């Protein structure tokens, strides 16, 4: 069965073309980071990208405009804004969900909004090695299509080795939730992607994709293609 490849990019003026390059390289889903000034879950690469985006004026409406332009270039693939609850609080919860959907969002990820809160907000839930069985079960019931497995108890960022906690988290989550499981946080090399996908149904790659994107669309396309090849081998 084909494994799903999710690529994370920060919302900036160049992002629509970068997202197209990622899909051309083999990405199935694109996450669009809406920058936030205090991104608790994010490591140095994504933090730096968020700071750069904010310095360039990427506030919520500008990010929604980037999402809409990305949807124009990519009519088919799922596009998922990922951000923090303070941004939705400031914009208005229902208003944000409506505006994101109008701009082409398929779903949402709100990194610091636990399962059980804001039940009206259709979104993808996250679970971590520290999540209780009850929390995993609740997240599985409420998630929008798939569960995002946070493979480490820490922030995002490339790591040398795949988290040893992933196997246990996948095994436990499969017992408690009947949805696809995509693993993220700390996956950067084709070898790590393949190892994670051997356990889960797909992988999410963020920090390393952002680094590739800094070198332009061709570099990102080539990097994503290397991940795709590893997942398909």
N, C-alpha and C positions, 0 to 999 in steps of 0.2 A: 504494500500500500504506500502511495506517495506521501512523503512527509511535508508538512507545511512550513514554509519559511517566511517569517515576519521580520521586516526591516524597519528600524526606528530612525527617523530623521527629524531634526529640529525645524520648526516652521520659520522660514526666512524667504526672502524674495526669490532665491534660486531653487527653492525646494521642489516646485512642480517638475522642473526638468530633471532634478536628481531622483525624484520618485519614479519618473518614467524610466530612467536608466536602471534603477533598482529592479523594476518589474521586467525590463528587457533582460536583465541578468538572471532572472528566475525567482524573484520575490513573489509570493502569493498575496501577501497582505502588507500594507504600509501603515505604520504608526506615525502620526505627526505630533511631535512634542509642542505643546503650547507653553512657552517659557514662563517660569514662576520664579520669584526672587529668592525663595527659600526652599529649594527642592530636596526635601529630607531623604528621599530614597535614591538620589542620584549621586554618582561618583564624580571625580574631577572632570572627565571629558564632557559629560552631559551638562554639568554645572557651568563649565566654560562656554559651551555652546549656548546655554540659556542666557548667560550674561551678555554674550555677544549679540544675541537676538534682541534682548531688551534694549541694549545700547543703540541698536539700529531702529528702534521704535516699534518692535513687534509686540503690540498689545493685542487684546482679544480680537478686536475687529480686524486688525491686519492679519492675524492668524486665520480667522475665518475666511478672509479673502484669498489667502494662500491655499486653504483647503478647497475653495471653490475652483480656483485655477487648476489645482491638481486633479480635481474630478473632471474638468473639461479635457485634460490630457489623457486621463485614465478612466474611461467610462465604466469599466468592469470590476477591477480589483477592490476588495474591501479597504476603506480608508478610515483609520481610527484615531481621533485625537486622544492624546494622553496628557493629563495635567493633574492639578491638585485642587482640592475642594475650595480653597480660598478664592480661586479665580472664578469658580461657578457661583460662589456666594456673592461676589462683587458684581457679577454680570446679571445674576438672577438665575436660579436653578432651572426653572422651566424655560426661561428665555434662552439660556445657553443651549439646552437640549434641542429646542426648536430651531435656533439659528444654525447649530452644527448640522442638523439633519437637512436643512434647506441648502447648506453649502456642500452637501454630499457625503457627510459622515455616515458610515455603516453602523457604528456603535461608538462607545466611549470607554476610556479607562481613566479612572480617578484614583490615583495611587494611594491616597491617604483616606479614602472613604470606605469604612468596613462594610462587609455584608451585613444586612439588617437595617442599615441606615439609608434613608432616601429611596424607599422601595419603588417609587414612581420613576426613578431614573434608570433607564435601560442601559446596562453597562456590563463590561467584562470584569469579573472578580479576580482578585489575586489571593493566592495562598502561599504560605512559606513553611519551612521546616518547623517553625515555632507554633504554627496554627494547631489548635486543638481539633480533635475529631469532630466535635459539634460545629466548630467554625468552618471546617472543610465541607461538611455535609450541607450547611446553610449556604455557603458560597456556591456549591454545585447546583443547588436548587434555584438560586437566584441569578446565576451568571447568564450572559447573553451569548450563547453558542459554544464557548470554550473557556477553560480556566487557565489563567496565567500562573505558572508555577515559578515562584521566586526561589531560585536554587540555593541561595545563601542567606544567612542572617547578617545582612549588611547592605551596602549601597551597590549600585550598578558599577560596572567597570570591567575591563579585560583582566583575566587572571591566567596564571600559568597552567592550572589544572582544572578539570571539571569538578564541581563540588561533590564530595563524597556523600552529601546529604540527599542528592537528587534521587537515587535509586529508592531509598526508603520513602521519600515524599511521594514519588509516583505510585509505589505499591500501596501506600495508605490511601491516597486520593482515589485510586481506581476502585478500592473497596467501598468508598463513601460517595462517589459521584460518577454519574454515567454521562460524561461529556468529554470531548477531546481535551488533551492536556498539552499545552505548549510551554516549554521550559525557557526561561530567560535569566538575566543577570549573570555576567561572568563568562558568557560564551563568545569567543572571538575567532578561533581558528577553525578551518574546515574539519580538522580532527575532533575538536571539541563538539562541533555541531553534529557530526556523525555519531559520536558517543552518546550525546544527549538524546538524539532522535532514536537511537536504539532502545531507549527507555520510554520516551514520551512520543507524542504524535506529531510534534513539530518543535521548532526552536524560534526564539526571539533574539535578534542581534541588534544592539544599540551602539555602545561606545565605539566599537571597532568600525562599524559602518559609518559613524560620524567622522572618524579619522580618515577613512577612505574618501568620503565626500568632500573633505577639505582639499583634496587633490583634483576634484572635478568629476563630472559625470562619467567619463570613460574609466577612471580609476574605480569609482563606485561600482559600475557595471561589471568590471573584471573581478572585483572582490566578491560581489554577490554571486557571480557565476561560479566562483571557486567553492562557495558554500553549497550552491545548488548541486554541483557535481558530486560533492561529498555526500549529500543527503540521498542522491539517486544511485550511488554506487553500492 
